[in-house]
Amino acid sequence: MLIPIGVPSDTEVAAGVIGFPVRHSLSPAICQAAFDELGLDWTYAAFEVAPGDADQALYHMRDRGMAGLSVTMPHKADVAAAVDELSPAAAVLGAVNCVARGGDRLVGHNTDGAGFCDALIADGLELAGIGCAVVGAGGAARAVAAELARRGAAEVAVIARRPERAASAAELAGSGGTTASLGDIGQFRLVVNATPLGMAETEGAGNLPLDPDLLHAGQHVAELVYNPLQTPLLAECSRRGVPSSTGVGMLVHQAAHAVRIWTGAEPPIDAMTAAATAALNRR
């Protein structure tokens, strides 16, 4: 049974996020702000779902008549295997971060890559024709690599400790996908940190994913970590005058795609960003 966190158990929940753990999620603040700004009488809640129980969460989504679910770790692959249908992006990645109703069917989407690229474009970065380095080869890195290629990046080089994982992620970028080493960072217009290094309250909270001395002002560094807002990598970029983006942009824009899918309305990006920033500042 899905038991909402932070709202009365008898509340009619229109959409929510499943994960384990999930209490740290900013999705309730971001999506509730969107629903409120759109004038929808919808409640969004977090549901803690133990590993292996994603199929039960989907059952309760159907039973409750919910419009949608956001999906976070560790359920993205399990949900991809359990839904009735996958969007093209979700099928390629084998991972789902958003479930929506399509008639009587549950459709799994992956909006991570699209959200990341939308956030960069909103920051004024032109993606077509540029060279990109993606540091990391996990699920987020794979989504980013695939979408950068779809948006016209000339090269997407994946850098990871395990060569086989780097090569697998690079394949998602098609003919422009390749692998590289950390020493090559200075060659790329866009540098993406898709590792958890720098994340608050982790062993790597004070660590850097790359040597900041290799960065220069002609580049743009994009951080996927959003807590803290100012990661060690972003602090180094600021010291060196390297343009950069926080992880909040991707977080908000991937949620914006979900809101659009669920409601058919244009998501209020400003209100969602303000809610995410306020929630982070309270931590």
N, C-alpha and C positions, 0 to 999 in steps of 0.2 A: 504493500500500500504506500502511496506517495503522501508523505506528511510534510506540509509546508513549514519552513523555518521562518519565524518572525511574524507570522500572520495567524489569526485564529484558524484552527483545523477545519472549521465548517465554512471557511471563505471560499467562494467560487473563484478559482484561479484560472485565468485565461491562458497564461503562458508561464514558463518557468525554466530554470536551469537545473540540470542533473550533473552531479559530480561526486567525487570522494577524495579528499574532503571538499566541501563546497561553501562553508560559512564565510570564507575569505572573498568569495566572488563579488565583483562589482556589477555583474549583470543585473541584479535586481534594481540597483540604483539607476543604472543607465536606461534600462528598458521601461521601468516605471515612469521615469522622467519623460520618455518619448510618448507613452500612452497618455499621460496627464496633459502634455503639451498639445497632443492631437485631439484632446477632448473625449477620449475613449474611457468608458467605465470598465476598464480592464485592470485586473490585479496580476502582478508578476511576482513569483516567489522562487526561492531556492529549495531544492529537494536533495537531501543527502541519500545517495543510492550506492550501496556497497558494490565493489567489483564483482562482475558476473551477473548482476541483477538488472542490466539495461533492458532486457526483453520485458521484464515485469514493469518497468517504468513506461515503456511504450504501450503495454496493455492498459495501464491506468490512464495514460493520455487519451487513448480511444474511449475508455469507459467514462471518463470525466467530461468528454467532449471538448478538451482543450484545443486551442488553435495552434499551439506550437511549443516546442522545447528547444532550449539551447543545450548544447552538450559539451562538457569539458572532461578533462582527464579523470578516470582512465577509460571512459566509455566510447570514445570516438570510433574505434574500429568495430566494437561489438554492435553499436547502433547501425553502422554501415551494413553489417551482415543481417540485421533484423528488420529493417524497414522494407516496405513493399517496392520501393523504387528509389533510384539514386540520380541526382543531377549529374551532368557530365563531369563537373569538377570533383564531386564526391566519388564518382566511379573511378576516376584516374588515381585519386589519392588513397582510396580505400578507407576514408575517414569522413565522419559527419560531425559538424558542429551546430547544425540547425535542422530541426524536423518540423515539417508543416503538413497540413492536410491537403490532399489533392483529391477531392471527392471523398470516396470511402477509403482511399489509400494514404499511407504515410510516406511522404517523400523526404529523403535525406539530402541535405545540401552541405556544401563546404564553402563558407564565405570568408575564410581566413585570408587567403591570397588576395581576393578582390578588395577586402577591407584594407589590407596593407597598402596596396597600390593606390586606392582612392585617397588614403590619408596623405601619401607622398604628393600626389597630384594637387591636393588641396593646399599643400605647403609650397606649391609652385615648381615642383621638380618635373621635368619632361623625361619620360621613361623610354620613349622610342629611340632606338639607335645607340643607347649608352651601354657601357660595360659595367657589370654588377658582380660584386663578391658577396656570397652568402656564407657566413661563418656559422657552422652547425649543420646537422643533417637529420634532425628529428622531424616530427610532424609539422611544426610551424615552418621550418626551413624548406621542407618539400612543397608545402602550399605556396610559399613565397616564390620559390624558384620556378614553379610551373606558371604562376600568374605573371611574373616578370617577363617570361618568354612570350606569353600570350599578348602582353601589352606592347611587344615590339622591341624589347631589349636586344641589343646586338650580341651580347655574351652574358651568360650567367655561370659564374665559376663558383663551385661549392668547395668549401674548405672545412675539413673535419679530421679528427684524429684517426678515424678508421677509414682507410681508402675505399673499401667496398661500399660503405654507407654513403660516402661522398659521391661515388660514381653512380649509385642508385638514384640519389636525389638529383644529380645533374642530368640524368636521362630524361627526367620530367620536363626539362627545358628544351628538349628536341635538339636540333642541329646546333643551336647556340650554347648548349650545355657542356660544361667542361669542369675539370677539377683544378685546384691551385693550392698553394701553400700560404701560410701567414706572411711570409716574406714578400709575397706579391701584392699585398694590400694596396700599396701606393699607386698601382696601375689602373685602379677602377674608379669610375665616376661615383658609383654608389657602393657603400659598404654597409652590410646588414648584420647586426648581431642577433642571430637566431638561437643563441645558447642561453642558458639560465644564469650565466655568470653576471654578477652585479645585483641579483635579486635579493631583496630584503629578507632577513631571517633565514638565510640558507648558508651553507658552508662557504659558498663562493660569493658572499655578499660584497666583499671588498676587493674582489678579483677583477682583472681586465681580460677580455676575450682575445685581445691582440695588443701589439706594441703600438702605443699611441704616437710614438715618434715617426712612424711610417705614414701617418696621416698628413694631409695638407689642405690648404684652403680651397683648392679646386675640386674637392670632393664633397659628398653629402653622406653623413653617417645616420643610419636609421636604427633605432633601438627597439627591440620587441619587448624587453622587460619594461613594465610600467610601474612597478613598486620597488624602489622609490622612483619618484618622478625624475630626479637627478641621479642617475646611476654613475658609478665611477667612470665609465666610458664617456658619458655625456659631459661630465666635469672636465675630463681631459680635452674633449673637443672644444669646450668653451675657452679653456686656457690657450688653445692653439688657433683660435679663430676659424675652426672648421664647422660649417653649417651642419645642423643635426636636427633630428626629430625624436621626440619621446615615444614610448610605447603606447601612450594613451590614444594616439590617432588610430592605430590599427584596431585597438580594443573597441573604440566607439564605432568606427566605420564597418567592422564586421557585424556588430550588433545592429547597425543601421540597415544593412542588407536583410537581416532577419526580420526586423520590424516591417520593412517593405514587403517581404514575402508573406508575412502573417496577416497584415492589415490592408495591403494594397495602397497605403498612403505614403507620401514622401516623408521620410524621417526627419525630425527636427535636430540636426547635427549640433547646433549651438547649445541647446538645452541638454542634450545627452553628454556633451563634452563637459559642460559646467557641473553636471551631476557626478561624473567620474572624477573630476578634479577635486570637488568638495569631499567626496568619499575618501579619496586618498589622503587629503590633508587632515582628515579626522583620525588617521591611523598613527 
